[in-house]
Amino acid sequence: MNWLLPEYLADALPAEAAKIERLRRQTLDLFRCHGYELVMPPLLEYLESLLTGSGQDLRLKTFKLVDQLSGRTMGVRADITPQVARIDAHLLNRQGVVRLCYCDSVLHTLPAATAGTREPIQIGAEIYGHAGVEADLEIIRLMAAALEGAGLSAARLDLSHVGIFRAIAQAAGLPAAADEEVFALLQVKDIPGLQAACAGLPEPYRSALLRLPDLYGDASVLAKARQQLPDLPAVHAGLDLLSALAAKAGDLPISFDLSDLRGYHYHNGVVFAAYSPGYATALALGGRYDGAGEAFGRARPATGFSMDLREVARLAPATQVSKAILAPYGGEDAQLAAAIARLRAEGEAVVELLPGQAGSEGLPCDRRLVQQDGKWIIAAINKD
């Protein structure tokens, strides 16, 4: 039984690994073309650094272990975003706007879904140093472009604002423990549970929290929210920001869901989720998390998004990819060696047969090098 892997962990075999790698390169190239610089944070960090400013959900997702060199508690990252915020705040320490991107594995103590994995490959992009709606809009467009490039068009981009919920909860005097419960109930639109959790809250805040799950749809939802939600400055500010995004993103499939606050608890502004046809849950998540770098010495405006590249690759349509070219063993044949080198320089994959190896059975090849009239040419492999 030594070959068995732990539950919700799996190898990526050649076909899947190749698809993931193609999407990784393609998406990182998209980010690079928009001016995002690649960073590679470590897999492990001291726990207090890894979880600084994070919510309870991230703490529960994080594997913990003791560092045998220092004796301190370390964590295996469950999310790369806080690490990138640390890099911006403490290591780069640049002034002005900074754009960073990343792609690597994270590890979760439990899978997000019964059919999920505990080792997602998180790919994402972040903007630091700009508090305006333009940065949020850039990230939303980049998120949509990344999915489009993978062949998974974003049929719906749901926008919400954490500040609206926070303002109502604070005005209602909701205790911290109850705040977590109500937040979770809103995510699943559990109306009976929400009614029970809000039973003792004063009006109009109790009714406002109960209305949030019904406030979803097109831009008309924002006008309805202004009429139905309490007259609080933070509520108006959140609705104003969402209205501004709607006005500037008329070409995108924008919708609103004021109870869809999914994501980690360090988000403190606009949040967004991208949905693709035929897939029930969000494929990409993002939002604003201003001040995340404060614990590292600089409180900077920040917004970004991420997605699980494994899941995106699983759902993305298959693409026709050229297989390798099978070549005979070159040995001392300089002309054959030169032909193989030229093909590889042109980007072709060439598999050389080793001495004693015959045929293409089991090899990822659909063409072969054959000698004809003293020249090496490419011919199809006859599978019959």
C-alpha positions as CSV (number, residue, x, y, z in Angstrom):
1,M,0.0,0.0,0.0
2,N,3.1,2.3,-0.1
3,W,1.9,3.7,-3.4
4,L,-1.3,5.2,-2.0
5,L,-1.4,8.9,-1.6
6,P,-3.2,10.7,1.3
7,E,-6.9,11.6,0.7
8,Y,-7.6,14.5,-1.7
9,L,-4.0,14.5,-3.0
10,A,-3.2,13.3,-6.5
11,D,-0.4,13.0,-9.0
12,A,-0.7,14.9,-12.3
13,L,0.0,12.4,-15.0
14,P,1.5,13.5,-18.4
15,A,-1.6,14.6,-20.2
16,E,-2.9,16.6,-17.2
17,A,0.5,18.0,-16.3
18,A,1.0,19.2,-19.9
19,K,-2.3,20.9,-19.9
20,I,-1.7,22.6,-16.5
21,E,1.8,23.7,-17.7
22,R,0.5,25.2,-21.0
23,L,-2.1,27.2,-19.1
24,R,0.4,28.3,-16.5
25,R,2.8,29.7,-19.2
26,Q,-0.1,31.2,-21.1
27,T,-1.5,33.0,-18.1
28,L,1.8,34.2,-16.7
29,D,2.6,35.5,-20.2
30,L,-0.8,37.4,-20.1
31,F,0.2,38.9,-16.7
32,R,3.6,39.8,-18.0
33,C,2.1,41.6,-21.0
34,H,0.1,43.7,-18.6
35,G,3.2,44.7,-16.6
36,Y,3.0,42.2,-13.7
37,E,6.3,40.9,-12.3
38,L,6.6,37.3,-11.2
39,V,7.5,36.5,-7.6
40,M,8.1,33.1,-5.9
41,P,7.5,33.1,-2.1
42,P,8.6,30.1,-0.1
43,L,6.4,27.1,0.7
44,L,7.0,27.5,4.4
45,E,7.1,30.5,6.7
46,Y,7.0,31.2,10.4
47,L,3.3,30.9,11.4
48,E,2.9,34.5,12.7
49,S,4.2,35.9,9.4
50,L,2.1,33.6,7.3
51,L,-1.2,34.4,9.1
52,T,-0.7,38.1,9.8
53,G,-3.9,39.9,9.1
54,S,-5.7,36.7,8.0
55,G,-9.1,35.5,9.1
56,Q,-10.0,32.4,11.0
57,D,-10.8,30.4,7.8
58,L,-7.1,30.7,6.7
59,R,-5.9,29.6,10.1
60,L,-8.0,26.5,10.0
61,K,-6.7,25.7,6.5
62,T,-3.0,25.9,7.4
63,F,-0.8,22.9,8.2
64,K,1.5,23.6,11.1
65,L,4.8,22.1,12.1
66,V,7.8,22.8,14.3
67,D,11.0,24.0,12.7
68,Q,13.9,21.8,13.9
69,L,16.4,24.6,13.3
70,S,14.8,27.3,15.4
71,G,12.1,25.5,17.4
72,R,9.5,27.9,16.2
73,T,6.1,27.0,14.7
74,M,6.0,27.1,10.9
75,G,3.1,26.9,8.5
76,V,2.7,25.5,5.0
77,R,1.0,28.3,3.1
78,A,-2.7,27.9,2.3
79,D,-2.8,31.1,0.3
80,I,0.0,33.0,-1.5
81,T,-1.6,36.4,-1.4
82,P,-0.5,37.4,2.2
83,Q,3.1,36.4,1.2
84,V,3.0,38.7,-1.9
85,A,1.7,41.5,0.4
86,R,4.7,40.9,2.6
87,I,7.0,41.1,-0.4
88,D,5.6,44.4,-1.5
89,A,5.6,45.9,1.9
90,H,8.8,44.7,3.3
91,L,11.2,43.5,0.6
92,L,10.5,45.5,-2.5
93,N,9.6,48.6,-0.5
94,R,8.9,50.6,-3.7
95,Q,6.9,53.8,-3.9
96,G,3.9,54.1,-6.2
97,V,2.0,51.3,-8.0
98,V,3.5,47.8,-8.0
99,R,2.1,44.9,-10.0
100,L,3.0,41.4,-8.9
101,C,1.9,37.9,-10.0
102,Y,2.6,34.3,-8.9
103,C,1.9,30.7,-9.5
104,D,2.6,27.8,-7.2
105,S,1.1,25.1,-5.1
106,V,-0.7,25.7,-1.8
107,L,-1.8,23.1,0.8
108,H,-5.1,23.0,2.7
109,T,-5.9,20.9,5.7
110,L,-9.2,20.1,4.2
111,P,-10.5,20.2,0.6
112,A,-12.9,23.1,-0.3
113,A,-15.3,20.5,-1.8
114,T,-15.9,16.8,-1.7
115,A,-14.5,16.4,-5.2
116,G,-11.7,19.0,-4.6
117,T,-8.0,18.8,-3.8
118,R,-6.0,19.8,-0.8
119,E,-3.2,20.9,-3.1
120,P,-4.5,23.6,-5.5
121,I,-2.1,25.4,-7.8
122,Q,-2.8,29.0,-7.1
123,I,-2.2,31.5,-9.8
124,G,-3.0,35.2,-9.4
125,A,-2.1,38.9,-9.8
126,E,-2.1,41.8,-7.4
127,I,-1.9,45.6,-7.6
128,Y,-0.4,47.6,-4.7
129,G,-0.3,51.3,-4.1
130,H,-3.5,52.4,-5.8
131,A,-6.8,52.9,-4.0
132,G,-8.9,53.9,-6.9
133,V,-11.6,52.0,-8.7
134,E,-9.4,51.9,-11.8
135,A,-7.1,49.3,-10.1
136,D,-10.1,47.1,-9.2
137,L,-11.4,47.4,-12.8
138,E,-7.9,46.4,-14.2
139,I,-7.9,43.3,-12.0
140,I,-11.4,42.3,-12.9
141,R,-10.6,42.6,-16.6
142,L,-7.4,40.6,-16.1
143,M,-9.4,37.9,-14.3
144,A,-11.9,37.7,-17.2
145,A,-9.0,37.7,-19.8
146,A,-7.3,34.8,-17.9
147,L,-10.4,32.7,-18.0
148,E,-11.1,33.6,-21.6
149,G,-7.6,32.5,-22.5
150,A,-8.2,29.2,-20.9
151,G,-11.3,28.7,-23.0
152,L,-13.6,29.3,-20.1
153,S,-15.4,32.6,-20.7
154,A,-16.7,34.4,-17.7
155,A,-20.4,34.3,-18.2
156,R,-21.0,36.2,-15.0
157,L,-18.9,38.4,-12.8
158,D,-20.5,38.9,-9.5
159,L,-19.5,42.0,-7.5
160,S,-20.2,42.8,-3.9
161,H,-18.7,44.9,-1.1
162,V,-17.6,43.6,2.3
163,G,-17.9,47.1,3.8
164,I,-21.7,47.0,3.3
165,F,-22.1,43.9,5.5
166,R,-19.5,45.1,8.0
167,A,-21.2,48.5,8.5
168,I,-24.6,46.9,9.1
169,A,-23.1,44.3,11.4
170,Q,-21.2,46.9,13.4
171,A,-24.3,49.2,13.7
172,A,-26.3,46.2,14.9
173,G,-23.8,45.5,17.6
174,L,-23.2,42.0,16.3
175,P,-20.6,40.2,18.5
176,A,-17.5,38.9,16.8
177,A,-18.5,35.2,17.2
178,A,-22.0,35.9,15.8
179,D,-20.4,38.0,13.0
180,E,-18.6,34.9,11.8
181,E,-21.8,32.8,11.9
182,V,-23.9,35.4,10.0
183,F,-21.1,35.9,7.5
184,A,-21.1,32.1,6.8
185,L,-24.9,31.9,6.6
186,L,-24.9,34.7,4.0
187,Q,-22.5,32.8,1.8
188,V,-24.9,29.9,1.4
189,K,-28.1,32.1,1.5
190,D,-29.4,30.1,4.5
191,I,-32.5,32.2,5.2
192,P,-33.9,30.2,8.2
193,G,-30.4,30.1,9.8
194,L,-30.0,33.8,9.1
195,Q,-33.3,34.6,10.7
196,A,-32.4,32.6,13.8
197,A,-28.9,34.2,14.1
198,C,-30.3,37.7,13.7
199,A,-33.3,37.3,15.9
200,G,-32.1,39.5,18.8
201,L,-30.7,42.3,16.7
202,P,-32.2,45.8,16.7
203,E,-34.1,47.2,13.7
204,P,-33.5,48.3,11.0
205,Y,-30.2,46.3,11.0
206,R,-31.8,42.9,11.5
207,S,-34.1,43.5,8.5
208,A,-31.1,44.8,6.4
209,L,-29.1,41.6,7.1
210,L,-32.0,39.5,6.1
211,R,-32.5,41.5,2.8
212,L,-28.9,41.0,1.6
213,P,-29.5,37.5,0.1
214,D,-32.3,38.9,-2.0
215,L,-30.2,41.8,-3.4
216,Y,-28.7,40.2,-6.5
217,G,-29.0,40.8,-10.2
218,D,-28.2,43.6,-12.6
219,A,-27.3,47.2,-11.8
220,S,-30.9,47.9,-10.7
221,V,-30.1,46.0,-7.5
222,L,-27.9,48.9,-6.4
223,A,-30.8,51.4,-6.5
224,K,-33.0,48.9,-4.6
225,A,-30.2,48.5,-2.0
226,R,-30.1,52.3,-1.5
227,Q,-33.8,52.2,-0.7
228,Q,-33.8,49.1,1.6
229,L,-30.5,49.3,3.5
230,P,-29.8,51.6,6.5
231,D,-28.6,55.2,5.9
232,L,-25.0,54.5,6.9
233,P,-22.0,56.3,5.3
234,A,-20.1,53.0,4.7
235,V,-23.1,51.5,3.0
236,H,-23.4,54.5,0.7
237,A,-19.7,54.4,0.0
238,G,-19.8,50.7,-0.9
239,L,-22.8,51.2,-3.2
240,D,-21.1,54.2,-4.8
241,L,-18.0,52.1,-5.6
242,L,-20.1,49.3,-7.1
243,S,-22.0,51.8,-9.2
244,A,-18.7,53.3,-10.5
245,L,-17.5,49.8,-11.5
246,A,-20.7,49.1,-13.2
247,A,-20.5,52.3,-15.2
248,K,-16.9,51.7,-16.3
249,A,-17.4,48.0,-17.1
250,G,-20.4,48.0,-19.4
251,D,-18.6,45.6,-21.8
252,L,-18.3,42.9,-19.1
253,P,-21.0,40.5,-17.8
254,I,-21.2,42.4,-14.5
255,S,-23.9,41.4,-11.9
256,F,-24.2,42.1,-8.2
257,D,-24.9,39.9,-5.2
258,L,-24.6,41.7,-1.9
259,S,-24.5,38.5,0.1
260,D,-21.7,36.9,-2.0
261,L,-18.8,37.9,0.2
262,R,-16.8,34.7,-0.4
263,G,-13.1,34.9,-0.1
264,Y,-10.8,35.3,2.9
265,H,-11.7,37.5,5.7
266,Y,-8.9,40.0,5.0
267,H,-10.9,41.5,2.2
268,N,-12.2,44.9,3.3
269,G,-13.7,46.4,0.1
270,V,-15.1,45.3,-3.2
271,V,-15.0,41.5,-3.8
272,F,-15.7,39.7,-7.1
273,A,-16.2,36.2,-8.3
274,A,-16.1,34.8,-11.9
275,Y,-18.6,32.1,-13.0
276,S,-18.4,30.0,-16.1
277,P,-21.3,28.2,-17.9
278,G,-22.0,24.7,-16.5
279,Y,-19.9,25.1,-13.4
280,A,-21.8,25.9,-10.2
281,T,-19.0,27.5,-8.1
282,A,-16.8,30.4,-8.7
283,L,-13.7,29.7,-10.9
284,A,-11.8,32.8,-9.8
285,L,-12.1,35.0,-6.7
286,G,-10.7,38.4,-5.9
287,G,-11.1,41.6,-4.0
288,R,-9.6,44.6,-2.2
289,Y,-7.6,44.1,0.9
290,D,-6.2,47.5,1.8
291,G,-3.7,47.7,4.6
292,A,-2.6,44.0,4.5
293,G,1.0,45.0,4.6
294,E,0.7,47.1,7.7
295,A,2.1,44.3,9.9
296,F,5.2,44.2,7.7
297,G,5.8,48.0,7.9
298,R,3.7,49.5,5.2
299,A,-0.1,49.7,5.0
300,R,-0.7,49.8,1.2
301,P,-3.9,49.8,-0.9
302,A,-4.1,46.4,-2.5
303,T,-6.4,44.5,-4.8
304,G,-6.1,41.2,-6.7
305,F,-7.5,37.9,-7.8
306,S,-6.5,34.2,-7.9
307,M,-7.8,30.9,-9.2
308,D,-6.9,27.2,-8.9
309,L,-5.0,26.3,-12.1
310,R,-5.7,22.6,-11.5
311,E,-9.4,23.1,-11.6
312,V,-9.2,25.5,-14.5
313,A,-7.2,23.0,-16.5
314,R,-9.7,20.2,-15.6
315,L,-12.6,22.2,-17.0
316,A,-10.8,23.9,-19.9
317,P,-11.6,22.4,-23.3
318,A,-9.0,20.1,-24.8
319,T,-6.7,21.7,-27.3
320,Q,-5.0,20.0,-30.3
321,V,-1.3,19.7,-29.4
322,S,1.4,18.3,-31.7
323,K,3.0,15.2,-30.4
324,A,6.7,14.4,-30.6
325,I,8.7,13.3,-33.6
326,L,10.4,9.9,-33.2
327,A,14.0,9.7,-34.4
328,P,16.3,6.7,-34.8
329,Y,19.4,6.5,-32.6
330,G,21.9,9.0,-34.0
331,G,25.1,7.6,-32.8
332,E,27.9,8.9,-35.0
333,D,25.5,10.2,-37.7
334,A,26.3,13.9,-37.9
335,Q,23.6,14.6,-40.5
336,L,20.9,13.0,-38.3
337,A,22.1,14.8,-35.2
338,A,22.0,18.1,-37.0
339,A,18.4,17.4,-38.2
340,I,17.3,16.6,-34.6
341,A,19.0,19.7,-33.3
342,R,17.3,21.9,-35.9
343,L,13.9,20.5,-35.1
344,R,14.3,21.1,-31.4
345,A,15.5,24.6,-32.0
346,E,12.3,25.2,-34.0
347,G,10.3,24.1,-30.9
348,E,9.5,20.5,-31.9
349,A,9.8,17.7,-29.4
350,V,12.0,14.9,-30.7
351,V,12.4,11.6,-29.0
352,E,15.5,9.6,-29.9
353,L,15.3,5.8,-29.8
354,L,17.9,4.3,-27.6
355,P,20.1,1.4,-28.8
356,G,18.1,-1.8,-28.9
357,Q,14.8,0.1,-28.7
358,A,12.4,-0.5,-31.5
359,G,9.0,1.0,-32.5
360,S,6.9,3.8,-31.1
361,E,4.6,1.8,-28.8
362,G,3.9,3.8,-25.6
363,L,5.8,6.9,-26.9
364,P,4.0,10.3,-27.3
365,C,4.9,10.4,-31.0
366,D,2.8,10.9,-34.1
367,R,5.5,11.5,-36.6
368,R,9.0,10.1,-37.3
369,L,12.2,11.0,-39.0
370,V,13.1,8.9,-42.0
371,Q,15.9,9.1,-44.5
372,Q,14.9,9.7,-48.0
373,D,17.2,10.4,-50.9
374,G,20.0,11.1,-48.5
375,K,18.0,13.6,-46.5
376,W,16.1,13.3,-43.1
377,I,12.4,14.2,-43.5
378,I,9.3,14.0,-41.3
379,A,6.7,11.3,-42.1
380,A,3.6,10.2,-40.3
381,I,3.6,7.2,-38.1
382,N,1.3,4.5,-39.5
383,K,-0.6,3.1,-36.5
384,D,-2.2,0.3,-38.5
